[in-house]
């Protein structure tokens, strides 16, 4: 499944790149892309783990930029 | 500025005032004399500079502490905190001058830079959102004799909607009643309004300028032009350019390496050679300040985003920054003739009557003979005939496949057709020197003359090719299914460098593949081939070329789907404009990369040699970021369109 999410309070371009790398490392993620300019995360991941993966992605994002949240 | 930014700005201003106060006291007041001892004076200075430091940067320090907990060692907050705390801590080394002012200044300038970045990014996000503010909020529907406003999502295909003057067209449809002028600027960049009348297609996103229109909806909102465009532009950011990915990867290694060198620089020389600790720690701190790759990481996507945004304001939709990169390297352009260089509609271009007859008589006969037919050629003759058609004059019309038509008009036989038809009926005919489809007309077995029909070249087409030539793209090729002589005539008039005639649809792919190899060979793999089509029937070719450009795509789903770049209007000069925007964007991207890296490396070298101090490092970090962002924002500015409109060329 491929879905795009808005990221709230994404303020740092370098962080966006780090988040993208980190989310791509999560098991079950086929590809993840974060656009700093549009504050969007496009996530392509296995259907059965999708919810779980979003959760993991959120916790990774919080580690890098504490204010930033995935708008579901 | 939003609330958060205003709060930040005020904090920075207060901190700067405190900093100025502390600076004046420590530099110009005889603190030592007042307090009696040197160390007491130092401690007062320390406290004075700590105030602006904390006001300006407490959140950075807090974030840094939090992030260490998360294992984010190369986080910019952490690096800034270490660098500034380090500067303050130098006071502990008796052999060193105090560096508290620098510590506080680095933090303050860092915050100024951050604020500026957030402001600039917010501004360009907003201006692009405004540019794309073509989504309609409501549609007017008549219910029980009253007009009510309804969410466009709720309108079904076949419903009638009312669009008042000044409103945005919410859904695609056909005009049922009313005439008006449409402003298509948001979609095509074209500023001349377009007139619209009943029976014509109307496209969502345009603005109705004058009259009231009733429109029958032909597509649900989700499939309407406006939704598709918004979706396309929103998703453009997913496809990142190689340069963008390179910078992200570069940043991943740059920071750890610079931090590593900073640590070595601070520790090794004093340990191994017994050099001054404070001196070398200071050099290491300078490294830390420069270790943040922010300027690059932010300015590169900002430039691409600006380029895509600026292009869309000009009616050019680019589906990703990777395509901007390819577009900038375009060295060859192949045009599909019909619909790009020509209108794609047949027109009577000449009527050659034999002596004793005139052109109107010829057209009258031909139009009547063809009156029953809907063939494009028949339609063009009917359009060219200015009089009234009287169907009662026609008897027994027959279509003779591949030859023409035969009918009885006013009890005499009229023949309208090609050379073959004339030969079959043994009528002597004159051949014509003009290229195009030749229709001979005979009446009662007498040859009257011929009508020349051709696909009309867009008046702006030669300008489009000339613009490409001017930009150094000398490999323009026209592909067409037309006969050799027709193709040659069009090619000469338009000014393309080469043409390929008599191509069947499947031949076009092969032809483009051949051009791809040629282009790549001639330019050592660097040059790219763009294919320009009207999006009808050429999806495979659009997909096969390095970059597929679809033209006149307003309303054509297939074209928007298949192409990488979509020109919303019919103007072929859009190709040159798109390439120009792409080149400008890439120039800005590379300027930023070279400038930012150049300054950073220079400061790193100077710092290692002990020449650069923290002030210079702050400039290398914040100053470069600000300059790079300002430069990146230029990409958004697309020059006003050349005033050479189609109308001017006709004159």
Interface residues (C-beta under 8 A of the other chain):
Chain A: X4 X11 X12 X13 X14 X17 X18 X20 X21 X33 X35 X36 X37 X38 X39 X40 X42 X63 X64 X66
Chain B: X63 X66 X67 X70 X71 X72 X75 X76 X118 X121 X124 X125 X234 X235 X237 X238 X240 X248 X251 X252 X292 X293 X294 X297 X298 X301 X302 X304 X305
